[in-house]
Amino acid sequence: MKRTIKTLGLFLSALFLLTGCSSNEEDDNLPVDENANKTFPVIEDKLDPAVVSFFNETLPNQPCYQPVETFFTPVSEETNAYSLINNEQELREAYKGDKALPKIDFEHYTLIIGRVYTGGVKVDQQYLTKENENNVLVLHLLHEAVVAEMFYTYYWGVYPKMTTDHITIQLVYEK
């Protein structure tokens, strides 16, 4: 009798173990890394201070009524514009100002500079992601005020080297 109970106990233990291991519930509950497919710009602390200073002084950090033409030629109000810059010559061609350009390691990095034409927002977060093999720059825009007027909002970021010359801009509005 002891042997039968012991055998039955081992059998039931094995059965519960197999049932527990074959369940896919644990896979469904694994934590998801929301940043896994996102490439964020290089943190300003890791960049040459001259690069940060140049772009903070050249591009407005607040929405503005009139377009700043240091990097963009005049375009219609509705047009969002960006420049994807992969070398020093492209930076010289894109810049319309008279300040000395900062040194960026274009062997390892790509510079993205852009503007959006929208109402009363600032860029809260930006990152690159892939969608159907396309590079997408996602801009999270925070509403600073509810206004009926439209403004130009500028952004820039230094990203790991990209081999493309085209990205798609996706705007995500947050409150």
C-alpha positions in Angstrom: 0.0 0.0 0.0 2.8 2.4 0.9 4.4 1.6 -2.5 1.2 2.4 -4.3 0.7 5.7 -2.5 4.3 6.6 -3.1 4.0 5.7 -6.8 0.7 7.6 -7.1 2.4 10.7 -5.4 5.3 10.6 -7.8 3.0 10.3 -10.8 0.8 13.2 -9.6 3.9 15.3 -8.9 5.2 14.6 -12.4 1.8 15.4 -13.9 1.6 18.8 -12.1 5.2 19.6 -13.1 4.5 18.8 -16.8 1.2 20.7 -16.8 2.9 23.7 -15.2 5.8 23.7 -17.7 3.7 23.4 -20.7 1.6 26.4 -19.9 2.2 29.6 -22.0 0.7 31.9 -19.4 4.1 32.8 -18.1 5.2 33.9 -21.6 2.2 36.2 -21.8 3.1 37.9 -18.5 6.8 38.6 -19.3 7.7 42.2 -18.8 7.8 44.1 -22.1 10.6 46.6 -22.7 8.8 49.6 -24.3 12.2 51.1 -25.4 13.5 47.9 -27.0 12.9 49.1 -30.6 13.7 52.8 -29.9 16.9 54.6 -30.6 17.2 57.8 -28.5 19.5 60.7 -29.4 22.8 60.9 -27.7 22.4 62.5 -24.3 23.6 66.1 -24.3 25.9 65.3 -21.4 27.8 62.9 -23.7 28.2 65.5 -26.5 30.9 68.1 -26.9 29.5 71.2 -25.1 30.2 73.3 -28.2 27.7 71.2 -30.1 25.0 71.6 -27.5 25.7 75.3 -27.1 25.6 75.9 -30.9 22.2 74.3 -31.4 20.7 75.7 -28.3 21.7 79.2 -29.4 20.9 78.7 -33.1 17.5 77.1 -32.8 14.8 78.5 -30.6 13.9 76.3 -27.6 10.4 77.9 -27.5 7.7 77.9 -30.2 8.0 81.0 -32.4 5.8 82.9 -34.9 8.3 83.4 -37.6 10.5 80.7 -39.1 14.2 80.7 -38.3 16.1 80.5 -41.5 19.5 79.4 -40.2 18.8 75.8 -41.3 15.7 76.0 -43.5 14.8 78.0 -46.5 11.4 79.7 -46.3 8.7 77.1 -46.8 4.9 77.3 -46.6 3.5 77.4 -43.1 1.9 74.0 -43.3 5.2 72.2 -44.2 7.2 70.4 -41.6 10.9 70.3 -42.5 13.9 68.3 -41.4 17.5 67.8 -42.4 19.3 64.5 -42.0 23.0 65.3 -41.9 25.6 62.6 -42.3 28.8 64.6 -42.9 30.5 68.0 -42.5 29.8 69.1 -46.0 26.1 68.5 -45.6 26.2 70.5 -42.4 27.9 73.4 -44.1 25.4 73.3 -47.0 22.4 73.2 -44.6 23.6 76.0 -42.3 22.7 79.6 -43.5 24.2 81.5 -40.6 27.6 83.0 -39.9 28.7 81.3 -36.6 31.5 78.7 -36.6 30.1 75.2 -36.9 30.8 72.7 -34.1 32.7 69.6 -34.7 30.5 66.4 -34.8 32.0 62.9 -35.3 30.1 62.1 -38.4 31.9 58.8 -38.8 29.8 57.5 -35.8 26.8 59.9 -35.7 24.0 61.4 -37.8 22.5 64.8 -37.0 18.8 65.4 -37.4 17.5 69.0 -37.3 13.8 69.8 -37.9 10.8 71.9 -37.3 7.1 71.4 -37.0 4.4 73.9 -37.6 1.7 73.4 -35.0 -0.1 75.1 -32.2 1.6 75.9 -28.8 3.7 72.7 -28.3 7.2 71.8 -27.4 9.1 68.6 -28.1 9.1 66.5 -25.0 10.7 63.4 -26.3 12.2 62.2 -29.6 13.4 58.8 -30.8 14.0 56.7 -33.9 12.2 53.4 -34.5 11.6 51.1 -37.5 8.2 50.5 -39.1 8.0 48.2 -42.1 11.8 48.7 -42.7 11.3 52.5 -42.7 13.1 54.8 -40.3 10.6 56.8 -38.3 11.4 59.8 -36.1 8.7 59.9 -33.4 8.2 63.3 -31.8 6.2 63.5 -28.6 4.8 67.0 -28.5 3.5 68.6 -25.2 0.8 71.2 -25.4 2.0 74.2 -23.4 -1.2 76.2 -23.8 -4.4 76.0 -25.7 -4.0 78.5 -28.5 -5.6 79.1 -31.8 -2.4 80.4 -33.3 0.2 78.3 -35.1 3.9 78.3 -34.2 7.2 76.8 -35.4 8.7 74.4 -33.0 12.3 73.3 -33.6 14.2 70.1 -32.5 17.6 68.5 -33.0 19.3 65.3 -32.0 22.6 63.4 -32.6 21.9 59.8 -33.3 24.1 56.7 -34.0 25.2 56.7 -37.6 22.4 56.1 -40.1 22.9 54.9 -43.7 19.7 56.3 -45.0 18.9 59.8 -46.3 15.2 59.7 -45.6 13.1 59.3 -42.5 9.4 59.7 -41.8 8.2 62.1 -39.1 5.5 60.9 -36.7 3.9 63.5 -34.4 2.4 62.3 -31.1 0.4 64.9 -29.3 0.2 64.7 -25.5 -1.5 66.8 -22.9 
